[in-house]
Amino acid sequence: MIKLIFYGLVVYLIYKLVFELIIPVSKATTQMSEKVRQMQQQQQKFQQQQTKQTAEPQKPVRPINLIQAKFEAIEDGLFLNPMHELFLCF
């Protein structure tokens, strides 16, 4: 009779261990793995977007002569004095 109670208690403890500890921990581990994978993919997409933005060709800078620079500066509301310092014209 005592053996039967003891075996029943052991089976109950094993049941509780499996269904209240092992299974929930394995589910949580799986969910965390999926979340980490999603975050890594989002970070990788963000980095790719950043590299695309920096890799886009910039407007080439072309050398211009001083007369053309003065004319464009006057059009933009800027003024070049004879010392080639840039002033804003209001």
Secondary structure, 3 states (H helix, E strand, C coil): CHHHHHHHHHHHHHHHHHHHHHHHHHHHHHHHHHHHHHHHHHHHHHHHHHHHHHHCCCCCCCCCCHHHHHHHHHHCCEEECCCCCEEECC
